[in-house]
Amino acid sequence: MKNLTLLSLLVILSITLSTPASAAEPAPRPVKVAQVKSSETPPMVDLIGTVHSRHRVAVTAGVSGKLEYVAEPGSFVAAGDILAQFERLPLELQQLEQRAQLKRAEINLTYLQRELARQKELKKQNNTSQFQLEQTQSQFELAKSDHEIAALKLQQIDDQLARTIIKAPFAGVVTARLKRAGSDVNRSDELLQLLDTEQLEVRAFAPVRFLSQLSAQSSALLTSAEDHNIQIKVARTTIIPAADPRSQTFEIRLNLPREATDFWASGQLVKVSIPLLQNRVALSVHRDALILRRDGTYVVRINENNQAERIKVTVGQGNGDWVIVDGALKAGENVVVRGGERLQGGEAVSIQAS
């Protein structure tokens, strides 16, 4: 009897072990979902821009001569500070010589003015000829012209003396020194580079297809490429409506407020997000819902039976964490944002709290 009972248990156990695992119902897969949104917010175009200084100049020599001083690279200067200075002695000697020439011209002019007055009095008494009067008149006019020329030459020398001291046109930093003290330079030779670190702007290039969809009144959101928590909103956009024939892009400029200099410098990269003028009703899904495959982009929709359905979509412009899509979706439907990578059509899911 005991042997029969043991045999029955072994038969039951063998039947149980031989039952295929596929016969059991698979447990629903846990997923997190987000609803498809319908919005009328304008789509955004995202660009990569570069921070530039609004004032960056090459400081050149205003006169020819020997340099006595040139500011060091890295020097911060205020508007009006001295950047470079030339030797003044040669021009000062020319100034003294020209002043003597001007004084000589004044003496000659005074003499001829008196002589002309005397000749006119003699002409009234018929004690001089008309020829002598006209000759004296001509000499007086020439002397007057010589005096004016001498005065103008003195002004030119004064202007050259003023150019021997080069002052900063704006506050900034010296980024490069191309000539050193003691060098002889010619006029218009480049001496140094001056960069304005306070007034910055962002320059970005957008595809030419967006030219008609952007407005100068559009605001823009600037985000740091290194730290996404650093953001600045700019109220106005400057558009340069001229396309580059090679890249087929046009330039956009945005003036930065002064506080931007606390964390941005010339040469840094920033992300530029500008709204387009096309204000249309569109469906948006969270970026985490997108599944990228070689044959296209998909989202996983959850139907009323809590089953997964793969839907192919076309991705449009983004706006923050949300992106516009075009496909067989409706507003309010749930799409998977976590756990949808391995889901196939028809699988049962369990929706978890987000």
PyMOL commands that set and color helices and strands:
alter all, ss='L'
color gray80, all
select helices_A, chain A and resi 2-17+21-23+89-124+130-163+208-213+258-262+287-289
alter helices_A, ss='H'
color red, helices_A
select strands_A, chain A and resi 29-35+37-39+44-53+56-60+65-70+76-77+82-86+165-167+172-177+184-185+190-195+200-207+220-224+231-234+238-240+249-255+269-275+282-286+291-293+296-302+308-319+322-326+334-338+349-351
alter strands_A, ss='S'
color yellow, strands_A
deselect
rebuild
show_as cartoon
